[in-house]
């Protein structure tokens, strides 16, 4: 399994490619360190949603996330939604929409078969690092380390935000039992649910009384729904799968459930940005904001002068034996 790491371009911006004989990924160190593209070379399948604009829409710090490129896989840290830090010594500090790091420039270094990237917090004193390498020929692994540079405990949320291309009939496979409880946090279609509406997985009763299978991707519709929900309980095992109905290809995300215990899913049926995607979001804390996470008892803490380490792996197979 040979690994080739080299500098290139994604659209009109600089990228670093991490590639082997089966997978090819573009990372953008200067633009949030994001993974902009992940291609399965055997079929040419692009797993990550691609914005339709030919030139990359540069994010600005403390800007509105959806006004920028809004595609691929971004890291959300130290929050998802805008909020204000509540406790000393950072009480009143605004945490930007979709966090800080997706809009920051990351330093990078190519080390043999590994791409290393790092960045520093602007409004909170932390360092976030990641190491990207192939674990196997069909598995790309990203290892993370967040370091608290201060003498005070720091509340934070890290969430993965991989916008994965969907297809009609595609299946979401999770380790939760049937009838698992979920909570809606937004929905463009008011008939689906509203903030705080309690539902079930994988088949649910919507707010309008209709039944819906949440694990099967609905047909694309430019007037379709755009919604997100959290599972009420911690994920029992650290994995999720999206399986394509057309050819059986499956993309599996793996992560340590003790460090990344919460899980949400955002679904875009076609009404948002003319994209058709799902976003499985393993996260260290739930409900999109550090203050809400504390209220719900689902917060994560980066202890003073300490580290928090986790990983996220992307594996591709034909999907057999995973269900």
N, C-alpha and C positions, 0 to 999 in steps of 0.2 A: 504494500500500500504506500505509494509515493505521494508526498504532499508538495504542492507547488504554491508558494506565496509570493505575490508580485504586485507592484503598483500598476494601476490602470485608470480607466475612467468609467463612471456610471453616468449616463446622459452627458452633461457638460461639466461634471464635478469630479475631483480626484477620488479614487477609490483604492482599496487594497483587496485583491482577490485571494481567497483561500480555496484551493482546488485539489481534487484528486481525480481518479479515473471515473468516479461515479457522481460526485457532487461538485458544484461550483457556486461559491458565495461571494457577493460583493459587500464589503464593509466601507463605511464612510467616516473615518476618524475625525475629520474636521467638522462634520455635521452630525454630532451627537453619538458618534461611534456606532451608528445603526447598521443592521444588516438590511441592505436595500433589495437584495435578490438572493434567492436560493433555488438553484435549478438541478433537477435530476437528469443527468446527461444521457441516460439510456433512452429516454423518451422526449427530452426537451421540455418536460413539464416545469413551469415556474410556479412555485408554491406560494410566493408572497405577492400580494396585490401591488400593481404598478399604477401609479398616477398617469393620466393620459397626456399631461403636458410634456412637450419635448425637452424643455429646460427645467432643471430642478428648482423647486420653490424653496428658497432658503428660509429656515425658521429663524425668528428673532427671539432673543431672551425675553421672557415674561410676555410673550406674544400669545396669540390664539392658535392652538395646535392645528385645528382643522383648516386654518388659512394658509398653512405651509404645505409641504409635500404630502403629508398624511398618507403614507403607504409603507410597505415593508414591515420591519420589526424594529421598534424603538423600545428602549428601557425607560420606564416611568419611575422617577426617584427624585425627591423624597415624598412625593404625593402624586395623585392622579388629578383630582379636581383642585381648583384654586381654594385655598383656605389660609387662615392666619394661625400661626403657631400660638399655643395658649399658655405655655408655662415658661417660667424663668429659666435661662436668661434670654430667651428668644421670643418672649411673649409679644405679640403684635406684628411679628415678621411675616410678610406675605410670602407664601409658597406658590409659585406660578402654576398656571394651567398645564397639566400633564408633566409637572415637575421641572427640574432644572436641567438635567443632564442631556435630554434629547436635543437641546439647542446649543450645547456647549461644544467647544473644540476639545477633542481628546488627543493627548500625546500618544504616539504609537512607536512600536519597535518590532521588527521581524527577527525572531529568534529561532533559527533552525526550522522546525516544523510547527511553530507557534506564532500567532499574532498577539502581541500584548498591547493593551490600550489602558489609559488612565486619565482621570480628570478630577478637578476639585470643586467642591461646593462654593457657591457665591454668597448665599444668605445664611447658610449653615456650614459649620466647619467640619467637613468630611472629605475623604478621598475615596473614589470609587475606581476599582481596577477590574479588568477582565482579561482572561487568557483563552484564546480560541484555537482549537486544534481538532483534528480528526481522532476520535476514539477508536472507530473501526472504519472500514471503507464506506459504510453507509450511515455513519453517525458523526455529526458535528457537535462538539461539546464546548460550551462556554462556561468557564469557571469565574465566579465573582468574589470579590472581597471589598466590603465597605469598612472604612476605618474612621472612627470618631476621633478627631484631633483635639477635642476639648476635654475639660475636666467635669463635664455635665452629661448625664444621660440624655439621649436624643431619640425622640419618637420619629419613626419614619415608615414609609411604605415603599417597597419595591414591587413593581408589577411588570410582567412581560406584556408586550402589546404587539403580538405578531398578527398582522392582517393577512390571513390565509385565504387564497382564492378558493371559492366555493363552487359547487356544481349541484344542479338539481338531483335530489335523491342521495346526496352525500350524507354519510352517517357520522355523528359524533358519538364516540365510545368512551365511557368514563368508568372509574371504579366505584361509583356510588350505587347503592341499592335502588331498586325500583321504589317509587313513592318518596324519594329523597326530597326534603323541603328546600325550596328556593325563594328568594325575595327579589322582586322586580325593582330596579333602581331607575330605569327610564324606558319609555316606549313612545315612538312617534304615533303609533296607532293606539288611541285611547281605549279601544275595545280589547286590546291585549292585556293591559294592566297599567298601573300607575305606581309612583314611588311608594315602596313599603307594602305592595300587594303580595300576599303569600300564595305560592303556587307549588306544584309538584313536578318532579322530573321522573321519567322522560316524557310522559303524557300528562298534560295539564288541562285544567279548565280555566279558560280565559275569563277576564272580568265581564265580558259580554255573554258568558255562558257557553261559548263554543269550545269544542275540544281541539287540542293541537298537540302534535307530536314534536317535541322540541329537539329530539335527537336526529331528525331527518330534515335535510335542507329543503326549504320550499322553493318552487320555481322562481326564477329571476323575474322581477317586476319593478319597473322604475318608479312605481307608486307603492311599492311594498313597504313592509315595516322595517324599523331600525330600533333594536331593543337590547337591553342588557339585564342580566340577573346574576345574583350571587347565591352560591350554595350556603345553607344555614350552618352546616357542620363542616368541620375540617375535612379535607380530602383524605380518605383512608389509605391510599397509596399514591405516590407521586408520579402520575402519568395521565396523559389524555391522548386520544387518537382522532384524527379525521381521515375517514376512508372514502375514496372516490368510487362512486357507483359505476362509472364507465369502464374502468379497467382494473379495479381492485387495489390500486396503489394506495398506500396508507402512510401518513405522516404522524409520527409519534413524538410527543414532547415528554421528557422525563425530568424530574427535579426531586430534591430531598423533601419529603413531606414534613419532616420535623422543623426545617428552616423556612419552608415555603408552604404553609399549611392551608391556605385559603384559595378559593377558586371561583372565577366568574367567567361568563361567556357574553361577548357582544356579537350580535348577529345583524348583518346588513343585507336585506333582501334585494337591494338594488336602488333604493331611493337616495342613498347618501353618496355624493360625489360620483355618481354613475359607476360605482364599484359593486361587486357581488362577493361578499366575503364573510368569514367568521373570524373572531379573535378570541381564542381560548387564553385566559389570563390567570396563570398561577401567580400568587401574590403573597407577600409576607403579612399583610394586613388587609382587612376588608372594608368595603363601602366607600372606596375612592378617596377618602380624606383622612388625615391622621387624627383629627379631632373626632370625627364620626367613628373611626375605628376604636378609639378609647371608650366612647360611650357604649359601644356594642361589646366591649371586651375582646376585640379582635386586633389589637394593635401590636406592633413590633417595636422593640427598643434596641438601639445601638448604645451599649453601655459606655460610660466615660473611658476614654483612652483605651478602647477595646475594638475588636474586629467582629464582623459578621460575615460568614462565608457560605456560599451556596453554589449551585450550578444549574444550567438548563441545557438539555441535549435535544437535538433534532435528528430523528432516525427515519429512514425511508425503507419500506419493504412492500411486498405484495399484500401484506395485511393478514395472511393466513396464520392461524394459531394465536392471534392476539385477542380475540373476542372472549 
